[in-house]
């Protein structure tokens, strides 16, 4: 079993980590960001990949509703 990396000093100062991703929107790409409660980028990325179908659906629903802030769809982990 793999060990979870310890947070770096910078990650501790920054607090909970966010991961960025993009979804296709016709012929363009839509930038998205998922704010997590995890202390490391690796854990946040792993969460995104493990929960991709649900995260993608939330991002597409937000895009359909037009909830784009500063050119990004912003999602929060619950």
N, C-alpha and C positions, 0 to 999 in steps of 0.2 A: 504494500500500500504506500502511496506517495504521501510525503509530509507536506503540509500546508506551509508556504513560505511565511516567515515572520514579517510584519510590516516594517518598512524602512522608516528612518527618522522623518523623511519628507512625507511619507504617507500618514504617519502619526500626526504630524502638524496639519496636514490637509484635511484629515478626518475621513468620513465615509467616501468611498470612491465612486466615480461615474465612468461608464463605458459608452463610447460612441459607435454607431453603426449606421448603415444606409439601407434604405429599401427602394426598390424600383417604383417609379411613378410615371408610367407611360414610357417616353423616351429619355426621361431624366432620372436623377437619383435624389431622394429626399434624405437629408441629414437628420439623424435622431440621436438622442442621448438618454441613457437609462441611469438614474441616480440610485445607488444601492446603499445598503447599510454595512457593507463589507469593508474591512480595513486595508485590504490589498487589491491592487489592480487584477492580479491573477485570480483571486476569488470572485471578483465582480465579473470578469470575463467568463469564468467557468459557469457562473450563474446564468449569464446571458445565453451561452450555448446550450445549457441543460434545459432552459425554458424558452428556447427560440420560438416554437409555434405560438405560445401565448403572448410573448413580447411582440412578435411581428403582427399578430392580430390587433393588439392594443394600438400599435403604431399606425396600422392601416385604418382603424376606426377613428383615431385622432385626425388623421389626414382627411378622411371623408367628412368629418365635422368641421374641418378648417381650423383646428387648434394648433396653429404653427406660430411659435414665438421666436422672433429674431432669425427666421429662416430655419429653425429647428423644431422638431417634435420632441417635447420634453416629457419623459415618463419617470414615474417614481416606483420603486420597489415597495411592496407592502409587507 
